[in-house]
Amino acid sequence: MEQAYRLLKSPESKAFDLSQEPKESYNIYNTGKFGLGCLLARRLTDQGARFISGTTGVRTL
């Protein structure tokens, strides 16, 4: 819990704020949840994240 709190208070937490992305770039990624997830992953790697996992959001039955 302490690590999560430190992350939320760190300058790197701005990576989660997609409203800070330039409009042109945001519009390229804004194709749905997956596209915005890719944008978030890109922003996290820009901040130094070494491992990111993503999904397509498709459920299997």
PQR file of N, CA, C, O and H, with PARSE charges and radii, in Angstrom:
ATOM      1  N   MET A   1       0.814  -1.161   0.000 -0.4000 1.5000
ATOM      2  CA  MET A   1       0.000   0.000   0.000 -0.0000 2.0000
ATOM      3  C   MET A   1       0.881   1.256   0.000  0.5500 1.7000
ATOM      4  O   MET A   1       0.548   2.271  -0.613 -0.5500 1.4000
ATOM      5  N   GLU A   2       1.988   1.159   0.690 -0.4000 1.5000
ATOM      6  CA  GLU A   2       2.905   2.294   0.737 -0.0000 2.0000
ATOM      7  C   GLU A   2       3.472   2.614  -0.644  0.5500 1.7000
ATOM      8  O   GLU A   2       3.621   3.783  -1.000 -0.5500 1.4000
ATOM      9  H   GLU A   2       2.258   0.335   1.188  0.4000 1.0000
ATOM     10  N   GLN A   3       3.790   1.571  -1.424 -0.4000 1.5000
ATOM     11  CA  GLN A   3       4.322   1.788  -2.774 -0.0000 2.0000
ATOM     12  C   GLN A   3       3.269   2.462  -3.658  0.5500 1.7000
ATOM     13  O   GLN A   3       3.595   3.353  -4.441 -0.5500 1.4000
ATOM     14  H   GLN A   3       3.669   0.621  -1.134  0.4000 1.0000
ATOM     15  N   ALA A   4       2.020   2.041  -3.535 -0.4000 1.5000
ATOM     16  CA  ALA A   4       0.950   2.648  -4.327 -0.0000 2.0000
ATOM     17  C   ALA A   4       0.791   4.119  -3.953  0.5500 1.7000
ATOM     18  O   ALA A   4       0.609   4.963  -4.831 -0.5500 1.4000
ATOM     19  H   ALA A   4       1.755   1.317  -2.899  0.4000 1.0000
ATOM     20  N   TYR A   5       0.855   4.430  -2.676 -0.4000 1.5000
ATOM     21  CA  TYR A   5       0.744   5.816  -2.223 -0.0000 2.0000
ATOM     22  C   TYR A   5       1.898   6.660  -2.775  0.5500 1.7000
ATOM     23  O   TYR A   5       1.690   7.783  -3.234 -0.5500 1.4000
ATOM     24  H   TYR A   5       1.003   3.745  -1.963  0.4000 1.0000
ATOM     25  N   ARG A   6       3.111   6.110  -2.727 -0.4000 1.5000
ATOM     26  CA  ARG A   6       4.265   6.850  -3.261 -0.0000 2.0000
ATOM     27  C   ARG A   6       4.094   7.119  -4.744  0.5500 1.7000
ATOM     28  O   ARG A   6       4.413   8.209  -5.217 -0.5500 1.4000
ATOM     29  H   ARG A   6       3.280   5.198  -2.354  0.4000 1.0000
ATOM     30  N   LEU A   7       3.589   6.125  -5.490 -0.4000 1.5000
ATOM     31  CA  LEU A   7       3.374   6.314  -6.927 -0.0000 2.0000
ATOM     32  C   LEU A   7       2.359   7.424  -7.166  0.5500 1.7000
ATOM     33  O   LEU A   7       2.576   8.286  -8.018 -0.5500 1.4000
ATOM     34  H   LEU A   7       3.331   5.239  -5.106  0.4000 1.0000
ATOM     35  N   LEU A   8       1.261   7.415  -6.429 -0.4000 1.5000
ATOM     36  CA  LEU A   8       0.222   8.431  -6.626 -0.0000 2.0000
ATOM     37  C   LEU A   8       0.709   9.834  -6.316  0.5500 1.7000
ATOM     38  O   LEU A   8       0.204  10.800  -6.886 -0.5500 1.4000
ATOM     39  H   LEU A   8       1.085   6.716  -5.736  0.4000 1.0000
ATOM     40  N   LYS A   9       1.671   9.963  -5.433 -0.4000 1.5000
ATOM     41  CA  LYS A   9       2.206  11.270  -5.058 -0.0000 2.0000
ATOM     42  C   LYS A   9       3.442  11.659  -5.869  0.5500 1.7000
ATOM     43  O   LYS A   9       3.980  12.752  -5.691 -0.5500 1.4000
ATOM     44  H   LYS A   9       2.081   9.178  -4.970  0.4000 1.0000
ATOM     45  N   SER A  10       3.891  10.779  -6.752 -0.4000 1.5000
ATOM     46  CA  SER A  10       5.110  11.038  -7.521 -0.0000 2.0000
ATOM     47  C   SER A  10       4.800  11.819  -8.796  0.5500 1.7000
ATOM     48  O   SER A  10       3.656  11.840  -9.251 -0.5500 1.4000
ATOM     49  H   SER A  10       3.454   9.892  -6.897  0.4000 1.0000
ATOM     50  N   PRO A  11       5.814  12.461  -9.369 -0.5600 1.5000
ATOM     51  CA  PRO A  11       5.621  13.151 -10.656  0.2800 2.0000
ATOM     52  C   PRO A  11       5.220  12.180 -11.774  0.5500 1.7000
ATOM     53  O   PRO A  11       4.563  12.578 -12.736 -0.5500 1.4000
ATOM     54  N   GLU A  12       5.612  10.921 -11.648 -0.4000 1.5000
ATOM     55  CA  GLU A  12       5.292   9.929 -12.678 -0.0000 2.0000
ATOM     56  C   GLU A  12       3.802   9.639 -12.756  0.5500 1.7000
ATOM     57  O   GLU A  12       3.334   9.119 -13.769 -0.5500 1.4000
ATOM     58  H   GLU A  12       6.146  10.598 -10.867  0.4000 1.0000
ATOM     59  N   SER A  13       3.051   9.959 -11.721 -0.4000 1.5000
ATOM     60  CA  SER A  13       1.608   9.685 -11.727 -0.0000 2.0000
ATOM     61  C   SER A  13       0.896  10.469 -12.829  0.5500 1.7000
ATOM     62  O   SER A  13      -0.222  10.125 -13.213 -0.5500 1.4000
ATOM     63  H   SER A  13       3.431  10.381 -10.898  0.4000 1.0000
ATOM     64  N   LYS A  14       1.532  11.510 -13.333 -0.4000 1.5000
ATOM     65  CA  LYS A  14       0.937  12.293 -14.416 -0.0000 2.0000
ATOM     66  C   LYS A  14       0.767  11.463 -15.689  0.5500 1.7000
ATOM     67  O   LYS A  14      -0.004  11.835 -16.574 -0.5500 1.4000
ATOM     68  H   LYS A  14       2.440  11.790 -13.021  0.4000 1.0000
ATOM     69  N   ALA A  15       1.477  10.350 -15.785 -0.4000 1.5000
ATOM     70  CA  ALA A  15       1.341   9.477 -16.946 -0.0000 2.0000
ATOM     71  C   ALA A  15      -0.084   8.936 -17.073  0.5500 1.7000
ATOM     72  O   ALA A  15      -0.531   8.617 -18.175 -0.5500 1.4000
ATOM     73  H   ALA A  15       2.103  10.047 -15.066  0.4000 1.0000
ATOM     74  N   PHE A  16      -0.796   8.833 -15.952 -0.4000 1.5000
ATOM     75  CA  PHE A  16      -2.159   8.307 -15.969 -0.0000 2.0000
ATOM     76  C   PHE A  16      -3.186   9.352 -16.406  0.5500 1.7000
ATOM     77  O   PHE A  16      -4.339   9.006 -16.667 -0.5500 1.4000
ATOM     78  H   PHE A  16      -0.433   9.093 -15.057  0.4000 1.0000
ATOM     79  N   ASP A  17      -2.793  10.607 -16.487 -0.4000 1.5000
ATOM     80  CA  ASP A  17      -3.712  11.681 -16.858 -0.0000 2.0000
ATOM     81  C   ASP A  17      -3.691  11.884 -18.368  0.5500 1.7000
ATOM     82  O   ASP A  17      -2.884  12.652 -18.891 -0.5500 1.4000
ATOM     83  H   ASP A  17      -1.857  10.888 -16.275  0.4000 1.0000
ATOM     84  N   LEU A  18      -4.585  11.188 -19.058 -0.4000 1.5000
ATOM     85  CA  LEU A  18      -4.609  11.255 -20.519 -0.0000 2.0000
ATOM     86  C   LEU A  18      -5.041  12.621 -21.044  0.5500 1.7000
ATOM     87  O   LEU A  18      -4.843  12.921 -22.221 -0.5500 1.4000
ATOM     88  H   LEU A  18      -5.241  10.564 -18.633  0.4000 1.0000
ATOM     89  N   SER A  19      -5.628  13.449 -20.187 -0.4000 1.5000
ATOM     90  CA  SER A  19      -6.018  14.785 -20.637 -0.0000 2.0000
ATOM     91  C   SER A  19      -4.796  15.658 -20.912  0.5500 1.7000
ATOM     92  O   SER A  19      -4.910  16.707 -21.547 -0.5500 1.4000
ATOM     93  H   SER A  19      -5.789  13.205 -19.231  0.4000 1.0000
ATOM     94  N   GLN A  20      -3.630  15.229 -20.436 -0.4000 1.5000
ATOM     95  CA  GLN A  20      -2.394  15.971 -20.680 -0.0000 2.0000
ATOM     96  C   GLN A  20      -1.790  15.662 -22.059  0.5500 1.7000
ATOM     97  O   GLN A  20      -0.858  16.334 -22.500 -0.5500 1.4000
ATOM     98  H   GLN A  20      -3.538  14.377 -19.920  0.4000 1.0000
ATOM     99  N   GLU A  21      -2.325  14.652 -22.722 -0.4000 1.5000
ATOM    100  CA  GLU A  21      -1.825  14.253 -24.041 -0.0000 2.0000
ATOM    101  C   GLU A  21      -2.261  15.291 -25.073  0.5500 1.7000
ATOM    102  O   GLU A  21      -3.399  15.758 -25.029 -0.5500 1.4000
ATOM    103  H   GLU A  21      -3.082  14.106 -22.363  0.4000 1.0000
ATOM    104  N   PRO A  22      -1.374  15.661 -26.006 -0.5600 1.5000
ATOM    105  CA  PRO A  22      -1.786  16.587 -27.076  0.2800 2.0000
ATOM    106  C   PRO A  22      -2.997  16.031 -27.832  0.5500 1.7000
ATOM    107  O   PRO A  22      -3.074  14.830 -28.091 -0.5500 1.4000
ATOM    108  N   LYS A  23      -3.921  16.892 -28.178 -0.4000 1.5000
ATOM    109  CA  LYS A  23      -5.184  16.489 -28.806 -0.0000 2.0000
ATOM    110  C   LYS A  23      -4.964  15.631 -30.051  0.5500 1.7000
ATOM    111  O   LYS A  23      -5.668  14.641 -30.253 -0.5500 1.4000
ATOM    112  H   LYS A  23      -3.859  17.868 -27.968  0.4000 1.0000
ATOM    113  N   GLU A  24      -4.001  15.999 -30.878 -0.4000 1.5000
ATOM    114  CA  GLU A  24      -3.740  15.242 -32.108 -0.0000 2.0000
ATOM    115  C   GLU A  24      -3.340  13.804 -31.797  0.5500 1.7000
ATOM    116  O   GLU A  24      -3.842  12.867 -32.417 -0.5500 1.4000
ATOM    117  H   GLU A  24      -3.429  16.802 -30.714  0.4000 1.0000
ATOM    118  N   SER A  25      -2.451  13.635 -30.853 -0.4000 1.5000
ATOM    119  CA  SER A  25      -1.996  12.304 -30.461 -0.0000 2.0000
ATOM    120  C   SER A  25      -3.133  11.520 -29.806  0.5500 1.7000
ATOM    121  O   SER A  25      -3.318  10.338 -30.093 -0.5500 1.4000
ATOM    122  H   SER A  25      -2.043  14.396 -30.349  0.4000 1.0000
ATOM    123  N   TYR A  26      -3.891  12.174 -28.928 -0.4000 1.5000
ATOM    124  CA  TYR A  26      -5.011  11.514 -28.257 -0.0000 2.0000
ATOM    125  C   TYR A  26      -6.010  10.993 -29.291  0.5500 1.7000
ATOM    126  O   TYR A  26      -6.499   9.870 -29.169 -0.5500 1.4000
ATOM    127  H   TYR A  26      -3.741  13.135 -28.695  0.4000 1.0000
ATOM    128  N   ASN A  27      -6.310  11.795 -30.293 -0.4000 1.5000
ATOM    129  CA  ASN A  27      -7.279  11.394 -31.307 -0.0000 2.0000
ATOM    130  C   ASN A  27      -6.817  10.181 -32.108  0.5500 1.7000
ATOM    131  O   ASN A  27      -7.641   9.377 -32.543 -0.5500 1.4000
ATOM    132  H   ASN A  27      -5.913  12.707 -30.391  0.4000 1.0000
ATOM    133  N   ILE A  28      -5.516  10.042 -32.306 -0.4000 1.5000
ATOM    134  CA  ILE A  28      -4.993   8.879 -33.028 -0.0000 2.0000
ATOM    135  C   ILE A  28      -5.265   7.599 -32.243  0.5500 1.7000
ATOM    136  O   ILE A  28      -5.650   6.581 -32.820 -0.5500 1.4000
ATOM    137  H   ILE A  28      -4.846  10.695 -31.952  0.4000 1.0000
ATOM    138  N   TYR A  29      -5.065   7.653 -30.934 -0.4000 1.5000
ATOM    139  CA  TYR A  29      -5.249   6.473 -30.084 -0.0000 2.0000
ATOM    140  C   TYR A  29      -6.702   6.254 -29.671  0.5500 1.7000
ATOM    141  O   TYR A  29      -7.050   5.152 -29.247 -0.5500 1.4000
ATOM    142  H   TYR A  29      -4.753   8.479 -30.466  0.4000 1.0000
ATOM    143  N   ASN A  30      -7.540   7.244 -29.778 -0.4000 1.5000
ATOM    144  CA  ASN A  30      -8.904   7.172 -29.258 -0.0000 2.0000
ATOM    145  C   ASN A  30      -9.807   6.354 -30.174  0.5500 1.7000
ATOM    146  O   ASN A  30     -10.726   6.884 -30.798 -0.5500 1.4000
ATOM    147  H   ASN A  30      -7.257   8.139 -30.123  0.4000 1.0000
ATOM    148  N   THR A  31      -9.531   5.063 -30.244 -0.4000 1.5000
ATOM    149  CA  THR A  31     -10.330   4.145 -31.065 -0.0000 2.0000
ATOM    150  C   THR A  31     -11.170   3.221 -30.200  0.5500 1.7000
ATOM    151  O   THR A  31     -11.853   2.339 -30.722 -0.5500 1.4000
ATOM    152  H   THR A  31      -8.785   4.633 -29.737  0.4000 1.0000
ATOM    153  N   GLY A  32     -11.133   3.407 -28.910 -0.4000 1.5000
ATOM    154  CA  GLY A  32     -11.847   2.551 -27.958 -0.0000 2.0000
ATOM    155  C   GLY A  32     -10.951   2.270 -26.768  0.5500 1.7000
ATOM    156  O   GLY A  32      -9.886   2.867 -26.613 -0.5500 1.4000
ATOM    157  H   GLY A  32     -10.579   4.123 -28.486  0.4000 1.0000
ATOM    158  N   LYS A  33     -11.404   1.349 -25.933 -0.4000 1.5000
ATOM    159  CA  LYS A  33     -10.653   1.034 -24.714 -0.0000 2.0000
ATOM    160  C   LYS A  33      -9.247   0.523 -25.009  0.5500 1.7000
ATOM    161  O   LYS A  33      -8.293   0.888 -24.323 -0.5500 1.4000
ATOM    162  H   LYS A  33     -12.269   0.864 -26.059  0.4000 1.0000
ATOM    163  N   PHE A  34      -9.120  -0.323 -26.032 -0.4000 1.5000
ATOM    164  CA  PHE A  34      -7.802  -0.873 -26.346 -0.0000 2.0000
ATOM    165  C   PHE A  34      -6.843   0.224 -26.798  0.5500 1.7000
ATOM    166  O   PHE A  34      -5.697   0.270 -26.350 -0.5500 1.4000
ATOM    167  H   PHE A  34      -9.896  -0.620 -26.589  0.4000 1.0000
ATOM    168  N   GLY A  35      -7.302   1.099 -27.677 -0.4000 1.5000
ATOM    169  CA  GLY A  35      -6.457   2.190 -28.161 -0.0000 2.0000
ATOM    170  C   GLY A  35      -6.005   3.105 -27.039  0.5500 1.7000
ATOM    171  O   GLY A  35      -4.841   3.502 -26.984 -0.5500 1.4000
ATOM    172  H   GLY A  35      -8.233   1.061 -28.041  0.4000 1.0000
ATOM    173  N   LEU A  36      -6.930   3.442 -26.139 -0.4000 1.5000
ATOM    174  CA  LEU A  36      -6.566   4.300 -25.011 -0.0000 2.0000
ATOM    175  C   LEU A  36      -5.634   3.562 -24.052  0.5500 1.7000
ATOM    176  O   LEU A  36      -4.774   4.176 -23.419 -0.5500 1.4000
ATOM    177  H   LEU A  36      -7.875   3.120 -26.183  0.4000 1.0000
ATOM    178  N   GLY A  37      -5.808   2.241 -23.946 -0.4000 1.5000
ATOM    179  CA  GLY A  37      -4.878   1.442 -23.138 -0.0000 2.0000
ATOM    180  C   GLY A  37      -3.476   1.483 -23.725  0.5500 1.7000
ATOM    181  O   GLY A  37      -2.491   1.538 -22.989 -0.5500 1.4000
ATOM    182  H   GLY A  37      -6.506   1.743 -24.460  0.4000 1.0000
ATOM    183  N   CYS A  38      -3.387   1.455 -25.048 -0.4000 1.5000
ATOM    184  CA  CYS A  38      -2.081   1.555 -25.710 -0.0000 2.0000
ATOM    185  C   CYS A  38      -1.460   2.932 -25.469  0.5500 1.7000
ATOM    186  O   CYS A  38      -0.251   3.044 -25.264 -0.5500 1.4000
ATOM    187  H   CYS A  38      -4.188   1.410 -25.645  0.4000 1.0000
ATOM    188  N   LEU A  39      -2.273   3.956 -25.495 -0.4000 1.5000
ATOM    189  CA  LEU A  39      -1.777   5.304 -25.205 -0.0000 2.0000
ATOM    190  C   LEU A  39      -1.252   5.370 -23.776  0.5500 1.7000
ATOM    191  O   LEU A  39      -0.185   5.932 -23.531 -0.5500 1.4000
ATOM    192  H   LEU A  39      -3.255   3.865 -25.662  0.4000 1.0000
ATOM    193  N   LEU A  40      -1.990   4.805 -22.844 -0.4000 1.5000
ATOM    194  CA  LEU A  40      -1.538   4.788 -21.452 -0.0000 2.0000
ATOM    195  C   LEU A  40      -0.233   4.006 -21.327  0.5500 1.7000
ATOM    196  O   LEU A  40       0.675   4.433 -20.614 -0.5500 1.4000
ATOM    197  H   LEU A  40      -2.858   4.348 -23.043  0.4000 1.0000
ATOM    198  N   ALA A  41      -0.130   2.874 -22.008 -0.4000 1.5000
ATOM    199  CA  ALA A  41       1.104   2.082 -21.978 -0.0000 2.0000
ATOM    200  C   ALA A  41       2.279   2.886 -22.528  0.5500 1.7000
ATOM    201  O   ALA A  41       3.379   2.843 -21.977 -0.5500 1.4000
ATOM    202  H   ALA A  41      -0.868   2.527 -22.587  0.4000 1.0000
ATOM    203  N   ARG A  42       2.042   3.618 -23.613 -0.4000 1.5000
ATOM    204  CA  ARG A  42       3.104   4.451 -24.164 -0.0000 2.0000
ATOM    205  C   ARG A  42       3.547   5.523 -23.181  0.5500 1.7000
ATOM    206  O   ARG A  42       4.741   5.769 -23.012 -0.5500 1.4000
ATOM    207  H   ARG A  42       1.148   3.652 -24.061  0.4000 1.0000
ATOM    208  N   ARG A  43       2.578   6.157 -22.535 -0.4000 1.5000
ATOM    209  CA  ARG A  43       2.897   7.203 -21.557 -0.0000 2.0000
ATOM    210  C   ARG A  43       3.655   6.626 -20.364  0.5500 1.7000
ATOM    211  O   ARG A  43       4.560   7.269 -19.830 -0.5500 1.4000
ATOM    212  H   ARG A  43       1.608   5.957 -22.672  0.4000 1.0000
ATOM    213  N   LEU A  44       3.288   5.417 -19.947 -0.4000 1.5000
ATOM    214  CA  LEU A  44       3.989   4.776 -18.828 -0.0000 2.0000
ATOM    215  C   LEU A  44       5.429   4.426 -19.202  0.5500 1.7000
ATOM    216  O   LEU A  44       6.336   4.589 -18.385 -0.5500 1.4000
ATOM    217  H   LEU A  44       2.554   4.895 -20.381  0.4000 1.0000
ATOM    218  N   THR A  45       5.646   3.949 -20.424 -0.4000 1.5000
ATOM    219  CA  THR A  45       7.021   3.651 -20.834 -0.0000 2.0000
ATOM    220  C   THR A  45       7.830   4.938 -20.965  0.5500 1.7000
ATOM    221  O   THR A  45       9.029   4.953 -20.686 -0.5500 1.4000
ATOM    222  H   THR A  45       4.909   3.816 -21.087  0.4000 1.0000
ATOM    223  N   ASP A  46       7.177   6.010 -21.386 -0.4000 1.5000
ATOM    224  CA  ASP A  46       7.860   7.315 -21.441 -0.0000 2.0000
ATOM    225  C   ASP A  46       8.343   7.734 -20.058  0.5500 1.7000
ATOM    226  O   ASP A  46       9.348   8.432 -19.931 -0.5500 1.4000
ATOM    227  H   ASP A  46       6.203   5.998 -21.612  0.4000 1.0000
ATOM    228  N   GLN A  47       7.623   7.304 -19.019 -0.4000 1.5000
ATOM    229  CA  GLN A  47       7.993   7.641 -17.642 -0.0000 2.0000
ATOM    230  C   GLN A  47       8.934   6.620 -17.018  0.5500 1.7000
ATOM    231  O   GLN A  47       9.328   6.765 -15.860 -0.5500 1.4000
ATOM    232  H   GLN A  47       6.807   6.737 -19.122  0.4000 1.0000
ATOM    233  N   GLY A  48       9.301   5.571 -17.788 -0.4000 1.5000
ATOM    234  CA  GLY A  48      10.293   4.619 -17.296 -0.0000 2.0000
ATOM    235  C   GLY A  48       9.776   3.270 -16.866  0.5500 1.7000
ATOM    236  O   GLY A  48      10.542   2.457 -16.348 -0.5500 1.4000
ATOM    237  H   GLY A  48       8.981   5.454 -18.728  0.4000 1.0000
ATOM    238  N   ALA A  49       8.484   3.002 -17.067 -0.4000 1.5000
ATOM    239  CA  ALA A  49       7.961   1.682 -16.712 -0.0000 2.0000
ATOM    240  C   ALA A  49       8.664   0.622 -17.548  0.5500 1.7000
ATOM    241  O   ALA A  49       8.867   0.800 -18.749 -0.5500 1.4000
ATOM    242  H   ALA A  49       7.861   3.663 -17.488  0.4000 1.0000
ATOM    243  N   ARG A  50       9.033  -0.480 -16.905 -0.4000 1.5000
ATOM    244  CA  ARG A  50       9.775  -1.531 -17.610 -0.0000 2.0000
ATOM    245  C   ARG A  50       8.890  -2.681 -18.057  0.5500 1.7000
ATOM    246  O   ARG A  50       9.271  -3.436 -18.952 -0.5500 1.4000
ATOM    247  H   ARG A  50       8.868  -0.625 -15.930  0.4000 1.0000
ATOM    248  N   PHE A  51       7.728  -2.831 -17.459 -0.4000 1.5000
ATOM    249  CA  PHE A  51       6.840  -3.935 -17.818 -0.0000 2.0000
ATOM    250  C   PHE A  51       5.402  -3.451 -17.771  0.5500 1.7000
ATOM    251  O   PHE A  51       4.964  -2.868 -16.779 -0.5500 1.4000
ATOM    252  H   PHE A  51       7.419  -2.218 -16.731  0.4000 1.0000
ATOM    253  N   ILE A  52       4.673  -3.695 -18.847 -0.4000 1.5000
ATOM    254  CA  ILE A  52       3.268  -3.307 -18.927 -0.0000 2.0000
ATOM    255  C   ILE A  52       2.511  -4.465 -19.563  0.5500 1.7000
ATOM    256  O   ILE A  52       2.957  -5.049 -20.551 -0.5500 1.4000
ATOM    257  H   ILE A  52       5.028  -4.169 -19.653  0.4000 1.0000
ATOM    258  N   SER A  53       1.383  -4.782 -18.992 -0.4000 1.5000
ATOM    259  CA  SER A  53       0.529  -5.837 -19.533 -0.0000 2.0000
ATOM    260  C   SER A  53      -0.785  -5.216 -19.973  0.5500 1.7000
ATOM    261  O   SER A  53      -1.346  -4.379 -19.267 -0.5500 1.4000
ATOM    262  H   SER A  53       1.021  -4.308 -18.189  0.4000 1.0000
ATOM    263  N   GLY A  54      -1.270  -5.616 -21.117 -0.4000 1.5000
ATOM    264  CA  GLY A  54      -2.526  -5.083 -21.612 -0.0000 2.0000
ATOM    265  C   GLY A  54      -3.402  -6.195 -22.148  0.5500 1.7000
ATOM    266  O   GLY A  54      -2.928  -7.295 -22.432 -0.5500 1.4000
ATOM    267  H   GLY A  54      -0.813  -6.296 -21.691  0.4000 1.0000
ATOM    268  N   THR A  55      -4.691  -5.899 -22.284 -0.4000 1.5000
ATOM    269  CA  THR A  55      -5.620  -6.873 -22.836 -0.0000 2.0000
ATOM    270  C   THR A  55      -6.476  -6.195 -23.896  0.5500 1.7000
ATOM    271  O   THR A  55      -6.515  -4.968 -23.995 -0.5500 1.4000
ATOM    272  H   THR A  55      -5.077  -5.005 -22.053  0.4000 1.0000
ATOM    273  N   THR A  56      -7.141  -6.995 -24.665 -0.4000 1.5000
ATOM    274  CA  THR A  56      -8.052  -6.459 -25.664 -0.0000 2.0000
ATOM    275  C   THR A  56      -9.431  -6.229 -25.073  0.5500 1.7000
ATOM    276  O   THR A  56     -10.275  -5.587 -25.698 -0.5500 1.4000
ATOM    277  H   THR A  56      -7.109  -7.991 -24.584  0.4000 1.0000
ATOM    278  N   GLY A  57      -9.666  -6.742 -23.883 -0.4000 1.5000
ATOM    279  CA  GLY A  57     -10.960  -6.598 -23.255 -0.0000 2.0000
ATOM    280  C   GLY A  57     -11.985  -7.586 -23.772  0.5500 1.7000
ATOM    281  O   GLY A  57     -13.158  -7.517 -23.405 -0.5500 1.4000
ATOM    282  H   GLY A  57      -8.980  -7.263 -23.375  0.4000 1.0000
ATOM    283  N   VAL A  58     -11.554  -8.501 -24.618 -0.4000 1.5000
ATOM    284  CA  VAL A  58     -12.467  -9.500 -25.168 -0.0000 2.0000
ATOM    285  C   VAL A  58     -12.589 -10.647 -24.174  0.5500 1.7000
ATOM    286  O   VAL A  58     -11.593 -11.203 -23.711 -0.5500 1.4000
ATOM    287  H   VAL A  58     -10.601  -8.557 -24.917  0.4000 1.0000
ATOM    288  N   ARG A  59     -13.818 -10.982 -23.863 -0.4000 1.5000
ATOM    289  CA  ARG A  59     -14.057 -12.096 -22.947 -0.0000 2.0000
ATOM    290  C   ARG A  59     -14.188 -13.393 -23.732  0.5500 1.7000
ATOM    291  O   ARG A  59     -14.768 -13.427 -24.818 -0.5500 1.4000
ATOM    292  H   ARG A  59     -14.627 -10.530 -24.239  0.4000 1.0000
ATOM    293  N   THR A  60     -13.644 -14.446 -23.169 -0.4000 1.5000
ATOM    294  CA  THR A  60     -13.832 -15.757 -23.780 -0.0000 2.0000
ATOM    295  C   THR A  60     -14.849 -16.528 -22.947  0.5500 1.7000
ATOM    296  O   THR A  60     -14.865 -16.432 -21.720 -0.5500 1.4000
ATOM    297  H   THR A  60     -13.173 -14.419 -22.288  0.4000 1.0000
ATOM    298  N   LEU A  61     -15.676 -17.276 -23.614 -0.4000 1.5000
ATOM    299  CA  LEU A  61     -16.710 -18.046 -22.903 -0.0000 2.0000
ATOM    300  C   LEU A  61     -16.371 -19.502 -22.860  0.5500 1.7000
ATOM    301  O   LEU A  61     -17.128 -20.296 -22.302 -0.5500 1.4000
ATOM    302  H   LEU A  61     -15.663 -17.355 -24.611  0.4000 1.0000
TER
END
